[in-house]
């Protein structure tokens, strides 16, 4: 069995509603898995196979109590300076320009996606399929959305963001643009992110649905959550005494990994560094050398804050930027020079989950690596990784400067507490209890809320339960 969640636009809430359905059916004892043919995101994780996949399907897999697999997201596009890196079945294939991608290889890519979906369908009772962008978007219609729905005869539920206005028109417009075969697959719609009194809608959504022969499955009221998202809200600001500035790099990647900092510190994504900041983070980036030049324009402010006692932390590309020199195709680039480290880039990509890490904060954590380039450091290592029974040095420490290749550090409860309280002590703040974001608990809370807002019984009927 399959069910597909499509949207009338990007960022309408397809991912989180798909996740809620994954969790609901898992709790009912159904063997369910998520799937999204194609994703465009700079926020990715490493799958159980050692491949790269989008964070949305990772969270959905956890909601299903399954190990995240590249089968759940066979095509991933990671935008960079010149276009995007095309990742198929977890592995980088090549760099593609946006126009070239639109008009070439569609048949091959669609077949790759369909093959992954077929494998999931053969092994599991139910697959919750998420669409991509707008359901009626022409440039992705041949790979995602209705192309997939028609291939497996999936019933479709449309999701529209009512917060922005025009939600009824978006549903109507999508139905008009669908051909007859596509219209037959649409079973109903959900309004998401509603702010206000739902009673004001009255019976109009039901009557509106009748015009197109589809059902109204409910309206989800706007709520805040702490789940990782593909589209990061850079305007958010944490609450607390400890000031943390996360540089909003032009090609920032895996920005989702800082959610726990927003819950426990006065964290902000910034372009202009605060002079009284306690910690400056240079995060991961899809285009290290391009973003290095962006950071260099802020080097004086970084040095000024550092001279006043601020700490520096570089993660992945940020770690490379903190080094002395970076080399690509024989050309040398001067880094910020805070760490005596040298990075050499190559075409190969490091993709691995790592566990059992010993670090200077006395904790063991798990994380993952996604990066081009190998770094040789002449500083004390940030941690020691045990990978494939080998002990590997990770990152570097020099005074108040830390660098690491490991993503997801702050999802580890003990590390988060030890690290933040170390900073608080060094910066003159009292020790405090640190509140981690526990992914399983957050999934339960969000899913229960969404399910309470929609007619889940009618959705079960659509699937055939």
VOSE-642495 format. One line per 4 residues: number of its first residue (from 1); their letters; for each residue z negated, y, x negated of C-alpha. Coordinates in steps of 0.001 Angstrom, whole numbers, plus 500000, padded with zeros to 6 digits. Layout:
<nodes>
NUM	A	Z,Y,X  ...
</nodes>
This chain:
<nodes>
1	XXXX	500000,500000,500000  500674,503558,498918  499844,507089,500031  501369,510222,498530
5	XXXX	499797,513679,498368  502390,516405,497924  501874,520164,497792  503718,523183,499104
9	XXXX	503186,524878,495706  501394,524448,492406  497599,524767,492331  497105,524034,496035
13	XXXX	494601,521243,495340  496713,518072,495218  494791,516650,492264  491314,517118,493677
17	XXXX	492221,515823,497148  493899,512792,495553  490727,512257,493519  488553,512453,496633
21	XXXX	490677,509810,498351  490500,507632,495219  486706,507798,495288  486453,507248,499050
25	XXXX	488546,504084,499058  486846,502791,495912  483472,503101,497650  484913,501147,500570
29	XXXX	485684,498290,498196  489434,498887,497995  491143,498208,494666  492771,501620,494254
33	XXXX	494408,503469,491350  495972,506933,490920  499542,507760,489899  501539,510872,489091
37	XXXX	505107,510441,487862  505319,513694,485946  502718,516200,484885  503039,519521,483087
41	XXXX	499794,520345,481337  498198,521293,478034  495030,519479,479085  495309,515823,478122
45	XXXX	493202,512849,477046  493762,509527,475296  494290,506477,477509  492959,502963,477014
49	XXXX	496265,502050,475339  495919,504897,472837  498531,507031,474566  498409,510570,475936
53	XXXX	497947,511342,479633  497012,514360,481764  493349,515060,482434  493854,515036,486238
57	XXXX	494834,511368,486264  492015,510626,483833  489487,512037,486330  491192,510208,489211
61	XXXX	490972,506949,487260  487232,507479,486728  486950,508130,490474  488585,504718,491009
65	XXXX	486205,503127,488472  489225,502153,486375  490058,502673,482714  492566,505534,482390
69	XXXX	496033,504160,481624  499370,505763,480758  500805,503825,483699  499006,506357,485875
73	XXXX	500895,509282,484291  504056,508010,482552  505686,511419,481964  503812,514373,480490
77	XXXX	505275,517712,479441  503193,519855,477069  504593,523405,476862  504885,525035,473450
81	XXXX	506651,527989,471822  510241,526775,472242  509972,524581,475328  507877,521452,475773
85	XXXX	506928,518248,474052  508123,515330,476145  505656,512448,476266  506754,509194,477912
89	XXXX	504427,506246,478445  501802,507982,476321  503959,508631,473256  505751,511815,472129
93	XXXX	509516,511372,472456  510920,514724,471373  510802,518460,471878  512912,519644,474793
97	XXXX	514055,523040,475974  513309,523793,479602  516965,524017,480645  517963,520848,478801
101	XXXX	515160,518907,480430  516231,520014,483885  519735,518616,483552  519477,515589,481270
105	XXXX	517783,512210,481212  516612,512484,484826  517756,508973,485720  516090,507442,482663
109	XXXX	512849,509334,483241  512788,508455,486926  513232,504781,486069  510357,504999,483574
113	XXXX	508138,506485,486256  509192,503990,488896  508588,501086,486515  505000,502251,485924
117	XXXX	504403,502717,489642  505795,499271,490429  503403,497684,487920  500446,499449,489524
121	XXXX	501542,498454,493015  501860,494812,491994  498329,494698,490583  496327,496829,493032
125	XXXX	495767,497106,496787  496374,500839,497045  498003,503514,494898  497236,507175,495600
129	XXXX	500315,509045,494374  500145,512724,493525  503231,514928,493676  504166,517660,491240
133	XXXX	504452,521393,491920  506139,522143,495222  507409,519249,497309  510658,521119,497979
137	XXXX	511154,522342,494398  514724,521517,493407  514287,521155,489627  511702,518342,489887
141	XXXX	512917,516720,493094  514802,513978,491245  511760,512693,489331  508647,513526,491334
145	XXXX	507762,514126,494964  510265,512817,497505  512288,510835,494963  509205,508700,494313
149	XXXX	508146,508659,497976  511561,507401,499113  511695,504770,496354  508493,503069,497572
153	XXXX	508538,504247,501221  505275,506142,500765  503742,508049,503683  503289,511678,502639
157	XXXX	500553,514210,503343  501332,517844,502516  498624,520116,501101  498823,523905,501354
161	XXXX	496528,526600,499937  495457,528670,502940  493404,531061,500766  496570,532811,499554
165	XXXX	498074,533297,503020  501365,531929,504297  500092,528345,504581  501784,527670,507925
169	XXXX	505044,529124,506625  504839,526930,503523  504465,523781,505622  507277,524886,507930
173	XXXX	509519,525858,505026  508990,522522,503300  509849,520616,506491  513025,522665,506938
177	XXXX	514119,521981,503362  513501,518228,503563  516429,516056,504605  516062,513688,507549
181	XXXX	514908,510713,505439  512283,512862,503740  511004,514339,507002  510355,510828,508329
185	XXXX	507948,510168,505450  505759,513219,506145  502836,512167,508330  500735,515310,508331
189	XXXX	499172,518179,506431  495887,519528,505061  494918,523148,504529  492818,523694,501407
193	XXXX	490598,526470,499957  489834,528128,503294  487462,531118,503201  485999,532138,506540
197	XXXX	485316,530588,509944  487524,527552,510594  486980,527991,514328  489312,530963,514154
201	XXXX	492200,528536,513626  491539,527048,517049  494075,524446,518184  496959,526203,516512
205	XXXX	497230,523793,513517  497465,520840,515940  500115,522539,518078  501942,523669,514958
209	XXXX	502085,520080,513691  503581,518892,516969  506607,521135,516372  507498,518944,513389
213	XXXX	506102,515632,514623  503282,515592,512067  499480,515502,512316  496906,518054,511259
217	XXXX	494328,516251,509097  491924,519143,508689  491007,522182,506644  488889,522018,503481
221	XXXX	486691,525063,503008  486656,526741,499606  484009,525441,497206  483198,525645,493503
225	XXXX	483032,522598,491278  482685,521636,487614  485441,519039,487340  488076,519306,484599
229	XXXX	491210,521007,485895  494807,521308,484709  494986,525013,485515  492090,526738,483785
233	XXXX	490491,529800,485395  490154,532067,482368  488269,534713,484370  485132,532591,484696
237	XXXX	481935,533624,482923  478821,531587,482301  475232,532670,482819  472690,532676,480006
241	XXXX	471343,534471,476944  473432,532661,474330  476786,534450,474087  479772,532175,473452
245	XXXX	483289,533587,473014  486088,531026,473390  489326,532493,472062  492011,532494,474738
249	XXXX	494796,531312,472455  498377,531745,473713  498850,527943,473653  495251,526849,474240
253	XXXX	494903,523139,475011  492089,521057,476479  490223,524143,477665  488527,521912,480262
257	XXXX	486148,520548,477626  484008,523703,477683  482780,523383,481288  479255,522432,480195
261	XXXX	479051,525619,478132  479692,527760,481206  476787,526042,482922  474361,526669,480047
265	XXXX	475475,529801,478184  477079,533188,478681  480455,531666,477779  483722,533560,478251
269	XXXX	487389,533042,477437  488212,536160,475452  490933,537971,473591  488533,540660,472349
273	XXXX	485450,539277,470577  482015,540675,471428  480233,542131,468383  476871,540635,469430
277	XXXX	478328,537172,470102  476316,534120,468996  479115,531537,468763  482870,531961,468426
281	XXXX	484983,528928,469318  488581,528538,468226  489786,525779,470579  492648,523326,470391
285	XXXX	496218,524572,470574  499658,523062,471145  501162,525496,468589  498738,525889,465684
289	XXXX	500882,528035,463398  501938,530420,466175  498352,530824,467382  497128,531207,463783
293	XXXX	498971,534521,463597  497380,535559,466911  493910,534758,465550  494576,536610,462292
297	XXXX	494945,539833,464287  491302,539316,465299  490061,538235,461863  488246,541511,461151
301	XXXX	486262,541209,464378  485468,537581,463581  484220,538600,460129  482168,541443,461639
305	XXXX	480490,539101,464152  479989,536476,461441  478302,539047,459187  475819,539656,462019
309	XXXX	474861,535983,462160  477378,534499,464594  478387,530840,464203  482009,529625,464150
313	XXXX	483308,526374,465641  486892,525188,465408  488077,522205,467429  491303,520363,466580
317	XXXX	493878,523141,465992  490980,525565,465740  489554,523473,462895  492918,523647,461120
321	XXXX	493006,527442,461579  489537,527821,459976  490845,526149,456805  492238,527684,453646
325	XXXX	495874,526613,453912  498276,524906,456337  501583,523334,455238  504622,522531,457357
329	XXXX	507999,521407,455947  506876,522496,452490  506051,526046,453624  502485,527229,453091
333	XXXX	500555,529351,455576  497257,531039,454800  494458,530050,457169  491332,532084,457919
337	XXXX	489673,530602,454821  486223,529981,456294  486462,526321,455249  487827,524858,452014
341	XXXX	490302,522595,453798  494036,521963,453702  496155,520712,456618  499604,519165,456247
345	XXXX	501706,518706,459384  504010,515770,460012  506050,514430,462923  503591,511609,463616
349	XXXX	500771,512259,466047  497178,511027,465897  496052,509637,469263  492788,507731,469396
353	XXXX	489501,507320,471232  486535,507263,468880  482958,506096,469394  479688,505722,467516
357	XXXX	479899,509023,465692  477091,510081,463369  476903,513873,463116  474663,516547,461645
361	XXXX	472944,517105,464986  471529,513594,464939  473450,512196,467882  476101,509601,468556
365	XXXX	478908,510714,470818  482284,509575,472014  485406,511681,472050  489109,511564,471345
369	XXXX	491685,512968,468941  495110,514385,469818  496772,516229,466957  499639,516581,464549
373	XXXX	498591,517130,460963  496074,515595,458585  493315,517684,457047  491714,517226,453647
377	XXXX	488325,518919,453520  486224,519656,450447  483168,520510,452555  480408,518336,453973
381	XXXX	481832,516392,456957  480888,517333,460499  480593,513651,461436  481443,510112,460440
385	XXXX	483637,508125,462796  483761,504382,463052  487329,503570,464060  488863,500081,463785
389	XXXX	485833,499039,461737  486531,501775,459187  484285,504717,458428  486236,507977,458551
393	XXXX	485036,511491,457756  485678,514050,460475  485704,517791,460176  483692,520062,457945
397	XXXX	480541,522185,457750  479925,525192,455550  476857,527214,456433  477406,528619,459940
401	XXXX	480970,527311,460181  481789,524005,461867  485123,522260,462283  486000,519000,464037
405	XXXX	489026,517138,465358  486975,515639,468185  487651,516677,471756  485067,516290,474531
409	XXXX	482028,516856,472333  480214,518836,475010  480486,516014,477543  477917,514129,475489
413	XXXX	474499,514977,476905  472353,514610,473788  474820,516392,471519  475098,519285,473992
417	XXXX	471318,519713,474117  470769,519425,470357  473671,521713,469481  472828,524491,471948
421	XXXX	469107,524442,471175  469920,524542,467456  471970,527692,468100  469252,529175,470313
425	XXXX	466629,528667,467614  468856,530138,464901  469701,533154,467061  466114,533859,468121
429	XXXX	466098,532435,471646  463485,530060,473035  464316,526393,473435  465342,525425,476969
433	XXXX	466365,522468,479072  470127,521992,478924  471995,520884,482047  474951,518616,481278
437	XXXX	477834,518074,483668  477772,514394,484555  481319,513509,485543  480427,510632,487870
441	XXXX	477914,512742,489784  480361,515641,490062  483092,513300,491342  480735,511961,494020
445	XXXX	479612,515418,495107  483123,516858,495348  484634,513783,496980  481927,513523,499631
449	XXXX	482446,517179,500498  486226,516906,500831  486102,513711,502881  483622,515362,505278
453	XXXX	486185,518133,505899  489198,515970,506804  490019,513336,509409  489752,510327,507126
457	XXXX	490101,507914,510042  493579,509245,510824  494516,509031,507146  493405,505395,507092
461	XXXX	495668,504772,510064  498591,506312,508157  498012,503925,505250  497540,500940,507501
465	X	493837,500161,507130
</nodes>
